[in-house]
Amino acid sequence: MNPSPSPQPQSTLLLLDQFRLETRGQPVPLCGNAQRLLAFIGLRRRVQRCVVAKTLWPHATEAHARGSLRTTLWKLPCGAQELLHCTQESLALAEDVGVDARTLAVTALDVVRGRGPQSIDSLLMELLEWGDLLPDWDDDWVVLEREWLRRLRLHALDTLSDRLARQGLPALALEAALASIRIDPLREAPHRSVVSTHLAEGNLVEALRHYEAFRHLLRTELGTEPSGQFRRMMPLERRCAVRRR
C-alpha cells in the first residue's frame, strides 16, 4: 500500500487591513518591493512579467523595470519563493495559497449574484466586515483595487441586508445595513434599509430618528436632501405630500 502524499504546506497572503504573509503558520518577513510584488500577483493569481514590471515600477524604463523585477524575485526569502510559479513570460501564485482579499471578493460576488448561501451564517458576515485593502498603500494600482473591492463589498452588504429582511431576520438585516453605512455614510441605500426595517417592526421613533440623522448629515456634508423615494417612506412625509395635493 502506497503511503498517502503529505499535504502541501498551507500559506496565506493577507491584504486586508495590512500586509502579512504566513507560511506553515509562521509570518514571513518581506521588504517593501517584495510585498508589492506578492500583493500584485496575489490579487490576480497570474500576470505577465511585462505587466508586473510596468505596474510596480511605472516611472522606470522598460529595461530598468524588468531588472528591478528580476532583483526582487532573486531576493525573495525561501518562504516566499516557493509560493510563486515563474516562467519566462509570467508569474503566478501557487494554487494552495489563500488570499483574503480574493476570498472576500468571491463571497461578495456570490451574494450580489444571488449565488450565496440562503441561510446567512457568521462566516459570511465576517467576510463582509473585513477591512479595506492595504489602506496605508498609495500606489495607483492599489487605490483602484481598493475602490473596486470597497464598492463590491458595499453592494454585497446592501443585497445581504435586503435578503435578511425578507427572511424575517431584522436584527441581522440592520447589522448588514449599518456595516455598509460605516464604510460610506453618505450612500442612501443602506439608510433606507435601516429605516425600512424599523418601520416593518413598528419602531416609528427609531425610523424617524435615523431618517433625521441622515437628513442632517446630507445637509451638512453636501447641502442636499434625501431623495423623494426616501422621503415618501416616512409616515410624516407621506401625510404632508397628501395635504399638499
Secondary structure in CASP SS format (residue, H / E / C, confidence):
PFRMAT SS
TARGET T0000
AUTHOR 0000-0000-0000
METHOD secondary structure of the structure
MODEL  1
M C 1.00
N C 1.00
P C 1.00
S C 1.00
P C 1.00
S C 1.00
P C 1.00
Q C 1.00
P C 1.00
Q C 1.00
S E 1.00
T E 1.00
L E 1.00
L E 1.00
L C 1.00
L E 1.00
D C 1.00
Q C 1.00
F C 1.00
R E 1.00
L E 1.00
E E 1.00
T E 1.00
R C 1.00
G C 1.00
Q E 1.00
P E 1.00
V C 1.00
P C 1.00
L C 1.00
C C 1.00
G H 1.00
N H 1.00
A H 1.00
Q H 1.00
R H 1.00
L H 1.00
L H 1.00
A H 1.00
F H 1.00
I H 1.00
G H 1.00
L H 1.00
R H 1.00
R C 1.00
R E 1.00
V E 1.00
Q E 1.00
R H 1.00
C H 1.00
V H 1.00
V H 1.00
A H 1.00
K H 1.00
T H 1.00
L H 1.00
W C 1.00
P C 1.00
H C 1.00
A C 1.00
T C 1.00
E H 1.00
A H 1.00
H H 1.00
A H 1.00
R H 1.00
G H 1.00
S H 1.00
L H 1.00
R H 1.00
T H 1.00
T H 1.00
L H 1.00
W H 1.00
K H 1.00
L C 1.00
P C 1.00
C H 1.00
G H 1.00
A H 1.00
Q H 1.00
E C 1.00
L C 1.00
L E 1.00
H E 1.00
C E 1.00
T C 1.00
Q C 1.00
E C 1.00
S E 1.00
L E 1.00
A E 1.00
L E 1.00
A C 1.00
E C 1.00
D C 1.00
V E 1.00
G E 1.00
V E 1.00
D H 1.00
A H 1.00
R H 1.00
T H 1.00
L H 1.00
A H 1.00
V H 1.00
T H 1.00
A H 1.00
L H 1.00
D H 1.00
V H 1.00
V H 1.00
R C 1.00
G C 1.00
R C 1.00
G C 1.00
P C 1.00
Q C 1.00
S C 1.00
I C 1.00
D C 1.00
S H 1.00
L H 1.00
L H 1.00
M H 1.00
E H 1.00
L H 1.00
L H 1.00
E C 1.00
W C 1.00
G C 1.00
D C 1.00
L E 1.00
L C 1.00
P C 1.00
D C 1.00
W C 1.00
D C 1.00
D C 1.00
D H 1.00
W H 1.00
V H 1.00
V H 1.00
L H 1.00
E H 1.00
R H 1.00
E H 1.00
W H 1.00
L H 1.00
R H 1.00
R H 1.00
L H 1.00
R H 1.00
L H 1.00
H H 1.00
A H 1.00
L H 1.00
D H 1.00
T H 1.00
L H 1.00
S H 1.00
D H 1.00
R H 1.00
L H 1.00
A H 1.00
R H 1.00
Q C 1.00
G C 1.00
L C 1.00
P H 1.00
A H 1.00
L H 1.00
A H 1.00
L H 1.00
E H 1.00
A H 1.00
A H 1.00
L H 1.00
A H 1.00
S H 1.00
I H 1.00
R H 1.00
I H 1.00
D C 1.00
P C 1.00
L C 1.00
R C 1.00
E H 1.00
A H 1.00
P H 1.00
H H 1.00
R H 1.00
S H 1.00
V H 1.00
V H 1.00
S H 1.00
T H 1.00
H H 1.00
L H 1.00
A H 1.00
E C 1.00
G C 1.00
N C 1.00
L H 1.00
V H 1.00
E H 1.00
A H 1.00
L H 1.00
R H 1.00
H H 1.00
Y H 1.00
E H 1.00
A H 1.00
F H 1.00
R H 1.00
H H 1.00
L H 1.00
L H 1.00
R H 1.00
T H 1.00
E H 1.00
L H 1.00
G C 1.00
T C 1.00
E C 1.00
P C 1.00
S C 1.00
G H 1.00
Q H 1.00
F H 1.00
R H 1.00
R H 1.00
M H 1.00
M C 1.00
P H 1.00
L H 1.00
E H 1.00
R H 1.00
R H 1.00
C H 1.00
A H 1.00
V H 1.00
R H 1.00
R H 1.00
R C 1.00
END
